[in-house]
Amino acid sequence: MNKVKKLEKALTERELDRIIEMAWEDRTPFDVIEDQFGVDEKTVIELMRRNMKPSSFRMWRKRVQNRSTKHLKKTEAKGDRFKSSRQKHISLNKISKR
């Protein structure tokens, strides 16, 4: 049995879903997935391949390939992420609290 099959059996369905969800998100680096679940980038890619429709996997892989936000080292080199100066004001908007 290969590494990915063993890992799938060891993970709960909820953990597997969370790994896939985190991998699907553009802003969640593979390093965070590895820190939280102990699953490296190559294994995450294989999990995605095995648990997604082929067309969905190809779309995700094309989007993620060479994306700096999926790798902490590339992201940290760019500095802090953009944060709108209006962000706090929007979250304290009284209209949104109705």
Secondary structure by P-SEA (a helix, b strand, c coil): ccaaaaaaaaccaaaaaaaaaaaacccccaaaaaaaccccaaaaaaaaaacccaaaaaaaaaaacccccccaaaaaaacccccccaaaaaaacccccc
